[in-house]
């Protein structure tokens, strides 16, 4: 995730932040018409099918820092948007999203991590949207650059630090070079209230971003660096992250540019608690240029073509050139491998290009960052090329959708733009498909103008699907 230097935050009261009135003279004329739904309790009428045909021909042409504060996104025809929360209801630089995907009041709450001047996890009550629907869920003074947030199969929340070198070491684990994973345990019966926080160093000290569980309770993650790596953590006891084996991916029979047959290489358990990236370096793991988010069909989306596929956004454009989405067949491409008990683990994997310039997209596809599956297997992708309006940037960052192909290990059949930011200072982050719902959640991070980040829901209006 690209973070702009911390700009001075405006001393804006919550009440004024929630007004969100449009600056009509400053918004480019091609902006969508105002939809005065921001932070309203009324709900639009949704049509999930409209997402299947949504397409936006070009990126938004920015004309002012901050863009349109009411409608932060330029959207494909038939799509609408509403702001569900706004800074300062949460700290600056909001990043990943998740809902409570199981347990009491399933899906009622939306959680987001922040990686700016204050690192916290905030929670929004989606059932009662309004000025008081968002609050702080978890905070520690020694946290830094919180990026991922993921719901566990047993009803807790994970967050982690995106730090290759920690500047605020955990006092209980001072030897950890990189960022750590923390398990946030809610109170029984109320997932919006925190009971306690527990560090999970066995998952590895590194720059964390995307994290996802498979159906057997293994956790997949990355290290955001160049070379960065792709990991699998298998707990010694299912549902207990206090100990386990961390593996790293290594291509063994290449079929292309770091694609092909691969193996999961076990790493030294003590070494990963100090520096999981160095441990991966030592075993010759396959490196990619800044892997970022990961996705699999066990969260709120699906991938009917092959549900045991892990998608990884790799953002770096040069040295080496990645700028792509890779897909990893976790079954190894040769059927399922059964392990102990109810775990179906494969010691191998198969890696292939899912979205790549020259394969199924053009050079307009820039630096993919976050990914999210919908229930039909469409993979939504946010991009993060960086830049600023004051530095001459005039093209808003885009959100794309990769529609699935047919057949095993097929690249996406179609890659289309569905949205573009109206603010060239901002970046879309934390894309997440609503659990059992019809909305696509996305955050608008480090905005220009009033500099107040927004949490947005994109929806398709009924009657627009084809």
DANORBEL-V660920 format. One record per backbone hydrogen bond with DSSP energy under -0.5 kcal/mol. CO is the residue of the C=O (numbers start at 1). NH is the residue of the N-H. E is the energy in kcal/mol with one decimal. If there is no record, write none. Layout:
<<CO:NH:E> <CO:NH:E>>
This chain:
<<2:4:-0.5> <10:12:-2.1> <11:13:-0.5> <13:17:-2.2> <14:18:-1.7> <16:19:-1.0> <16:20:-0.7> <22:24:-1.0> <23:26:-1.6> <23:27:-0.8> <28:31:-2.2> <34:36:-0.5> <35:37:-3.4> <35:38:-0.5> <37:40:-2.4> <44:46:-0.5> <45:462:-1.0> <47:50:-1.5> <48:51:-1.5> <49:52:-1.5> <50:53:-1.0> <50:54:-0.6> <55:77:-0.5> <60:62:-0.8> <60:396:-2.5> <64:67:-1.5> <67:69:-0.7> <72:422:-2.7> <73:75:-0.5> <74:420:-2.3> <76:79:-2.0> <78:461:-2.3> <80:459:-2.3> <82:84:-0.6> <82:457:-2.7> <83:39:-3.5> <85:455:-2.8> <86:89:-2.7> <92:116:-1.1> <93:115:-2.7> <96:113:-1.5> <98:111:-3.7> <99:101:-1.2> <100:107:-2.9> <103:106:-1.0> <105:108:-2.2> <108:126:-2.5> <109:100:-1.2> <109:111:-0.5> <110:124:-2.6> <111:98:-1.7> <112:122:-2.7> <113:95:-3.6> <114:146:-1.0> <118:116:-0.7> <118:120:-0.7> <119:140:-0.7> <120:114:-1.9> <121:137:-3.3> <121:138:-2.0> <122:112:-2.2> <123:135:-2.3> <124:110:-2.4> <124:126:-1.0> <125:128:-0.7> <130:133:-1.8> <133:125:-2.6> <135:123:-2.7> <138:121:-2.4> <140:143:-1.5> <145:162:-2.8> <147:96:-1.4> <148:160:-0.9> <150:158:-3.0> <152:155:-1.7> <156:152:-3.0> <157:184:-4.0> <158:150:-2.1> <159:182:-3.3> <160:147:-2.2> <161:163:-1.2> <161:208:-2.3> <163:179:-2.5> <170:173:-1.4> <173:176:-1.7> <177:166:-3.3> <179:206:-2.2> <180:161:-1.8> <181:200:-3.2> <182:159:-2.2> <182:184:-0.6> <183:185:-0.6> <183:198:-2.4> <184:157:-2.4> <184:186:-0.7> <185:195:-2.9> <185:196:-1.5> <187:190:-1.1> <190:187:-0.7> <190:193:-1.7> <193:187:-2.6> <196:185:-2.8> <198:183:-3.5> <200:203:-1.5> <201:204:-1.8> <204:206:-0.7> <205:276:-2.3> <205:277:-0.7> <206:163:-0.7> <206:179:-0.5> <206:208:-1.1> <207:224:-2.5> <210:209:-0.5> <210:222:-0.6> <212:220:-3.4> <214:217:-1.7> <218:214:-2.1> <218:220:-0.5> <219:233:-3.1> <220:212:-1.9> <221:231:-3.1> <223:225:-1.4> <225:290:-1.9> <228:288:-2.4> <229:223:-1.6> <230:249:-2.4> <231:221:-1.6> <232:234:-0.5> <232:247:-3.1> <233:219:-2.5> <233:235:-0.6> <234:245:-2.5> <237:240:-2.3> <239:241:-0.5> <240:237:-0.6> <240:243:-0.6> <243:236:-2.0> <244:246:-0.5> <245:234:-2.7> <246:267:-2.5> <247:232:-1.6> <248:265:-3.2> <249:286:-1.6> <250:263:-2.6> <253:261:-1.8> <256:258:-1.5> <259:255:-2.1> <259:256:-0.9> <260:351:-2.7> <261:252:-2.8> <261:253:-1.8> <262:349:-2.2> <263:250:-2.1> <263:265:-0.7> <264:266:-0.5> <265:248:-1.9> <268:272:-2.0> <269:273:-0.6> <270:274:-0.5> <271:274:-1.3> <271:275:-2.8> <272:205:-2.7> <272:276:-0.6> <274:177:-3.4> <274:178:-0.7> <275:279:-1.8> <276:280:-1.7> <277:281:-2.4> <278:282:-2.0> <279:283:-0.8> <280:283:-0.6> <280:285:-2.0> <281:284:-1.5> <285:287:-0.5> <288:228:-3.3> <288:290:-1.4> <289:316:-2.6> <290:315:-2.1> <292:210:-2.3> <293:313:-2.3> <295:311:-3.1> <296:298:-1.9> <296:299:-1.1> <303:306:-1.5> <306:309:-0.7> <307:297:-0.8> <308:330:-2.2> <309:311:-0.5> <310:328:-2.7> <311:295:-1.9> <312:314:-0.5> <312:326:-2.4> <313:292:-3.3> <313:315:-0.5> <314:324:-2.1> <316:322:-2.1> <316:323:-1.4> <320:322:-0.7> <324:314:-2.9> <324:326:-0.5> <325:354:-2.8> <325:355:-2.0> <326:312:-2.6> <327:329:-0.5> <327:352:-2.5> <328:310:-2.6> <328:330:-0.9> <329:332:-1.7> <329:350:-1.5> <331:334:-0.9> <335:334:-0.5> <336:338:-0.5> <340:343:-2.1> <343:339:-2.3> <343:345:-0.7> <347:264:-1.9> <349:262:-2.8> <350:329:-3.2> <351:260:-2.5> <352:327:-3.2> <354:412:-2.3> <355:325:-2.5> <356:359:-2.2> <356:360:-2.0> <356:361:-1.0> <361:358:-2.3> <362:365:-1.8> <364:366:-0.8> <367:384:-2.6> <369:293:-1.5> <370:382:-2.5> <372:380:-3.3> <374:302:-2.3> <374:377:-1.7> <378:374:-1.9> <378:380:-0.7> <379:402:-3.0> <380:372:-2.0> <381:400:-3.2> <382:369:-3.4> <383:428:-0.5> <388:393:-2.6> <389:392:-1.7> <394:62:-1.8> <394:396:-0.5> <397:421:-2.8> <398:383:-1.7> <399:418:-3.0> <399:419:-1.6> <400:381:-2.8> <401:403:-0.6> <401:416:-2.6> <402:379:-2.6> <403:413:-2.1> <403:414:-1.1> <407:410:-1.3> <414:403:-3.1> <416:401:-2.9> <417:56:-3.6> <418:76:-2.0> <419:399:-2.6> <420:74:-3.7> <423:426:-1.0> <427:445:-2.9> <429:443:-3.3> <432:441:-3.1> <434:437:-1.8> <439:434:-3.1> <439:441:-0.6> <440:458:-2.7> <441:432:-2.0> <442:456:-2.9> <443:429:-2.5> <443:445:-0.7> <444:454:-1.5> <445:427:-1.5> <448:451:-2.2> <451:453:-0.7> <453:87:-2.8> <454:444:-3.1> <454:456:-0.6> <455:84:-2.6> <455:85:-1.3> <456:442:-2.5> <457:82:-1.8> <458:440:-2.5> <459:80:-3.5> <460:47:-1.7> <461:464:-1.7>>
